[in-house]
Amino acid sequence: MKNNITATQYCKKVFDGTHETPKPVKDGYPLVTSKNIVGGKLNLNDIYNISKEDYFSIQKRSSVSQWDILFSMIGSVGEIYLEKNIDIPYAIKNVGVFSCQDEYKSKWLYYYFKSPEARKFISNFLNGAVQKFLPLGTLRNFPVKPYKSSGGKMVWNEELKREVPEGWEVKKIGEVATVRAGGDKPKRFSLEKTENCSIPIFSNGITNAGLYGFTNKAVINSQSVTISAWGTIGYSILRNKPFVPIIRLIVVTPNVSGTVKFFDEYIKNLEFEKSGSVQQQLTVPQVSNLTILHPPAAILKKFETTTSPIVKEIDILKEQNLKLSTLRDWLLPMLMNGQVRVEEKIKECI
């Protein structure tokens, strides 16, 4: 591929986790494997702990640092996770690590791994393979196309004290979007979605995407990003349909229509400072004053054109999953008490 360099040339180092299988212990250090990297996050629910001795033995060879990118090498190959934390409480097994030791280089590489070009490289390598596996040598030779090599010009930004793409501007979020906080629960309220109460109400929280209930009239009618101000502070979700925010849930609505996905991705990577000595929280002024590296209109438009069909497809799949879950919850009790039964011919097909 033209203008590419290898991952080894781009990163400080590229390595992988242990190939051994440490013995599980009840109390110890978590061992992260490829299966724990799911959707850009670490799923620590399905792990086992290893002893202190095994942990430090693995760390001598394969210690993960802040801004390292974890890459699943086996199974669901190509799942990635950007480690933003300073303290890393886990060891790794059968996981590739791209270590740039630089926040901005790591973020560029993280998003490059999501690009069609990078996904095509992974797909071509795995095509026809019985065991889906990407060896360390292939990771080290992974073709990377840095911004400058892609024809992009970088210029020095005095405010950020680093180079940024030419034409990009440093803005406050409050300059390019409207930031507001949710209010009280609407007087007209239903726990279930009905014909008269079909507008979702969202509050701070992760469970069920923060869904609190339903009402009859929306407060936010434009595509927006919500940010949890209490509890799981900084947890953000893209909202594509009209809704009502409550209990100080922060809402960021871009000034330019069609740019919400850019804000969604940017906000997911922000580090939020919390205020309040007893009950920590996030406030509207804090979010409004956060800086954002804002691209030119032409790039935003191109980004929108690329991501819009994907976002729509995700929404369709969510709706389908919701309908299937409702159908399951309706059928399961009847199956359990014998009101309905599965025909033998259907059983044979399952």
HELIX and SHEET records of a PDB file:
HELIX    1   1 ALA A    7  TYR A   10  1                                   4    
HELIX    2   2 SER A   34  ASN A   36  5                                   3    
HELIX    3   3 LYS A   52  SER A   62  1                                  11    
HELIX    4   4 GLU A  103  TYR A  112  1                                  10    
HELIX    5   5 PRO A  116  LEU A  126  1                                  11    
HELIX    6   6 LEU A  136  ARG A  140  1                                   5    
HELIX    7   7 LYS A  148  SER A  150  5                                   3    
HELIX    8   8 ILE A  173  VAL A  176  1                                   4    
HELIX    9   9 THR A  207  GLY A  210  5                                   4    
HELIX   10  10 VAL A  260  LYS A  268  1                                   9    
HELIX   11  11 VAL A  284  SER A  288  1                                   5    
HELIX   12  12 ALA A  297  MET A  336  1                                  40    
HELIX   13  13 GLU A  344  CYS A  349  1                                   6    
SHEET    1   A 2 ILE A   5  THR A   6  0                                        
SHEET    2   A 2 PRO A 143  VAL A 144 -1                                        
SHEET    1   B 4 LYS A  13  ASP A  16  0                                        
SHEET    2   B 4 VAL A  95  SER A  99 -1                                        
SHEET    3   B 4 ILE A  69  SER A  72 -1                                        
SHEET    4   B 4 ILE A  80  LEU A  82 -1                                        
SHEET    1   C 4 PRO A  24  VAL A  25  0                                        
SHEET    2   C 4 TYR A  48  ILE A  50 -1                                        
SHEET    3   C 4 TYR A  29  VAL A  32 -1                                        
SHEET    4   C 4 ALA A  91  ILE A  92  1                                        
SHEET    1   D 2 ILE A  37  VAL A  38  0                                        
SHEET    2   D 2 LYS A  41  LEU A  42 -1                                        
SHEET    1   E 2 MET A 154  ASN A 157  0                                        
SHEET    2   E 2 ARG A 162  PRO A 165 -1                                        
SHEET    1   F 2 GLU A 169  LYS A 172  0                                        
SHEET    2   F 2 THR A 291  HIS A 294 -1                                        
SHEET    1   G 4 ALA A 177  ALA A 181  0                                        
SHEET    2   G 4 ILE A 250  PRO A 254 -1                                        
SHEET    3   G 4 SER A 224  ILE A 227 -1                                        
SHEET    4   G 4 SER A 236  ARG A 239 -1                                        
SHEET    1   H 3 LEU A 211  THR A 215  0                                        
SHEET    2   H 3 ILE A 199  PHE A 202 -1                                        
SHEET    3   H 3 VAL A 244  PRO A 245  1                                        
END                                                                             
